[in-house]
Amino acid sequence: MATAGVTSTGLEEMKRAIREFPAEEQKALKEVARQTALREQEHARRLLRSRQKTEAHALADLIRVIDDSEHKQFKVFSEAPANQPDNLPIWNEHGTRFMTARPYMRPANDAEQDRYRTELAAASAAAAQKTFG
């Protein structure tokens, strides 16, 4: 009786690459998210600094990028200066019955959306190319 078999070369290397790909891709995507958050931070700061009021300049200095690794995200966070009401960033962004909205966070985020999506796709493709050749 004849026996048949199949020999494959590179199978173990391929399995290893498949196991490593999520880590490579995650690392690449995290860097895209970090760079996007930093650009959003700078854009929001520029919007605030273009205003004449000192309070806007103080708000600009307090925009932070927070690495929330637990939730796999970066947050661009605006906080109020110590001598101002905690809601000042919200009031500026959305307005109140006493003042018109002067948004800075949403425009900064909106300005980055297309570039973010494009860079995510490119980073994912690059990670796949690096992992699988």
C-alpha positions in Angstrom: 0.0 0.0 0.0 1.3 3.4 -1.0 1.3 6.3 1.4 1.0 9.9 0.5 2.2 13.0 2.2 2.6 16.7 1.8 5.7 18.7 2.6 5.3 22.4 3.1 8.2 24.7 3.6 7.7 28.0 5.4 4.7 26.8 7.3 6.2 27.5 10.8 7.5 30.8 9.7 4.1 31.8 8.4 2.4 30.7 11.6 5.0 32.8 13.6 4.3 35.8 11.3 0.6 35.5 11.8 1.0 35.4 15.6 3.3 38.5 15.5 1.2 40.5 13.1 -1.4 41.8 15.7 1.4 43.2 17.9 3.2 44.9 14.9 -0.1 46.3 13.6 -1.1 47.5 17.0 2.2 49.3 17.5 1.9 51.0 14.2 -1.7 52.0 14.7 -0.9 53.3 18.2 1.7 55.6 16.7 -0.8 56.9 14.2 -3.2 57.7 17.0 -0.6 59.4 19.1 0.6 61.6 16.2 -3.0 62.5 15.4 -3.7 63.4 19.0 -0.6 65.6 19.0 -1.7 67.4 15.8 -5.2 67.9 17.3 -3.7 69.4 20.4 -1.6 71.8 18.4 -4.5 72.7 16.1 -6.8 73.5 19.1 -4.0 75.5 20.7 -3.6 77.5 17.6 -7.3 78.3 17.4 -7.3 79.5 21.0 -4.2 81.5 20.7 -5.6 83.3 17.6 -8.1 84.9 19.9 -7.3 88.1 21.8 -8.5 87.1 25.2 -6.0 86.1 27.9 -8.4 83.4 29.1 -8.2 81.7 25.7 -4.4 81.7 25.8 -4.5 80.1 29.3 -6.9 77.4 28.0 -4.5 76.7 25.1 -1.7 76.0 27.6 -3.8 73.4 29.4 -4.8 71.2 26.4 -3.2 67.8 27.2 -2.8 64.5 25.3 -3.4 61.6 27.6 -2.3 58.1 26.8 -5.2 55.9 28.0 -3.4 52.5 27.4 -6.1 50.6 29.3 -8.7 51.6 26.7 -6.2 51.7 23.8 -6.8 55.4 23.0 -5.3 58.8 23.2 -7.5 61.6 24.6 -7.0 65.2 23.8 -8.3 66.9 27.0 -8.9 70.6 27.7 -9.0 71.7 31.3 -9.8 75.1 32.8 -7.1 77.2 34.4 -6.9 77.0 38.2 -8.6 80.4 38.7 -11.4 79.8 36.3 -14.6 77.7 36.5 -14.1 74.0 35.6 -16.8 74.2 32.9 -14.9 77.0 31.0 -13.7 74.6 28.2 -17.3 73.3 27.7 -18.7 76.9 27.7 -16.2 77.9 25.1 -16.8 74.9 22.9 -20.6 74.9 23.0 -21.5 78.4 24.2 -24.0 79.4 26.9 -27.1 81.6 27.0 -24.7 84.4 27.8 -22.0 83.7 25.2 -21.7 82.3 21.7 -19.8 79.1 21.1 -16.2 79.5 20.3 -15.3 75.9 19.4 -11.7 74.8 19.3 -11.7 71.0 20.1 -14.2 69.9 17.6 -12.7 71.8 14.7 -9.3 70.4 15.6 -10.7 66.9 15.6 -12.7 67.4 12.4 -9.6 68.7 10.6 -7.7 65.4 11.4 -10.4 62.8 10.5 -9.5 62.2 6.8 -5.8 62.1 7.4 -6.3 59.8 10.4 -8.2 57.3 8.4 -5.7 57.4 5.6 -2.7 57.0 7.9 -4.4 54.1 9.7 -4.9 52.2 6.5 -1.3 52.9 5.4 0.1 51.9 8.8 -1.9 48.6 8.7 -0.7 47.8 5.2 2.9 48.6 6.2 2.7 46.4 9.2 1.4 43.6 7.1 4.2 44.1 4.5 6.8 44.1 7.3 5.4 41.0 8.9 4.6 38.9 5.8 7.1 40.4 3.3 
